[in-house]
Amino acid sequence: MKFYRIKVFCAKCKFHLYNYDKDAKGHLVKCYKERIVDDYTKGDLKCPDCGILFAREAMYHGMPANKIIQGKVYHTGHC
């Protein structure tokens, strides 16, 4: 499977949250925890800079993931 490395940022303060291996182009709905390459957060799903909650813990296909709250993050293409 081909992955696209993306950078995930806080939509409010522009803090760099993750580098993530995304499996398809399009909207970022969830981040599988095993595909998070670099995590610049404290692991509490809040932006370390502004404190906004950007995701919730969830399970997809039996794998732990972070369900992204719509409008709280944006991402750029390959990093």
Phi, psi and omega in degrees: 000137180269134178248151175248121178281122179236160173254132181249129184237153172291131181288335183279311187244358178072018179291138179283111184271309186219158154250130190223141175268102181270141185271345180211155176286156178126195183295150176265108182259321182213155174238113173294132185299326181288345180262359176284113185280308179233124181247114181260014177260178177269006180085004181262008179064025173240147177294127180295338183274308185252348176084004181289139175283121184248351181202167175231149178288142182205172174237131176230124179053037179075012181241137178293139183213164172254115179279115184288134175278122186305131178088355182268342178225163168221163180224155175247164182296212186305143177244000000 
